[in-house]
Amino acid sequence: MAVAAHLILGSREEPFLGALLDSLDGVAETLIVNDNAVGDSPHAAILEGSRFGRAGRLVVDRTPFTGFADARNACLRVHAERAAGEWVAFVDADEVHGPQAARVAAHLRALPPSIGYVDGYTWHFFQSFDWYTSIERRMMFFRFSPQARWEGRVHEQLRGVAGERIALPYVYAHYGHTLEPRRHAEKGRHYSALGAPGDVLREDQLDDFEIAEYFAPVYHRLMRFRGQHPPAARTTLARLRPPLAEFHRLTDRIGQAQGLGTKLTNLLRRLGYELRWRGRALRPQARRLLYGRSGSP
């Protein structure tokens, strides 16, 4: 059963792009990219050098950016033009899958037509590769439909895909908030310009702001990561640790200095997240989708 991955890229370099593409090996036959970078794309070499590029399974659309929904709709348009497959893998450049994703893709054909979406969960790492703030449910695959349409300039929502959602006992990594604090602040300004609510830094504050104060609303939710990073991400993590060391050391100090009450609260949160995603294994169909007919690892 054919699967096409849809990805949108902008003008900024994406340090995890290569790791993401490596993690899609065996997941998707085709990669459809809306690369809306202004001028020459900083992503061209990585895309062309990926397995998709080398095998001629890469389609790049250069439609200018007018909003996230429009960018994703450009991928849907290309998908329809190419008859790229029954399923879409929904991916972002700052997330990396584990090897389980290929098993899920291989078992999509076993799903009844009544299921239109397959979800997993993501670790949201924050200003560190050793601390995270939450484990959130995340759409991984959806059935392609001619009626499918994304809506919203920011925090876009998918419409027009019928069917039930099924969630799997599977967690992969989201590294979007692990890079330089300025990058995080710039992203906040970009989202705000598109209509997202919330306070953001002024442009004249970007070069000099108090990091601990800026991230204070989030730091109290830090939980120590004790799992394993996806294999496809490990080379990238090793390369990024030295230039990010200053910021990640600050996160370590703040996380380690949490008071007893905060630690207990986060322990309960950690247990809640674990129960939520692991509990999906109670559904036989979810186990079969992740592990195959036997339903066991």
Protein Blocks (a to p, Z undefined) as FASTA:
>chain_A
ZZdddddddfbdcfklmmmmmmmgokambdcdddfbghjafklmmmmmmmklmnopaccd
fbdcfbjklmmmmmmmmmmmnonajbdcdddfkbccdfklmmmmmmmmmpcfklmbdcdd
ddddehiakbcfbdcdddfbdcddfkbccedjbhpacehiacdddddddddddfklmmcf
klmmmmmmmmmmnopacddddfklmmoccfklmmmmmmmmpccdfbdcdfklmmmmmmmm
mmmmmmmmmmmmmmmmpcfklmmmmmmmmmmmmmmmmmmmmpmklmmmmnojnopZZ
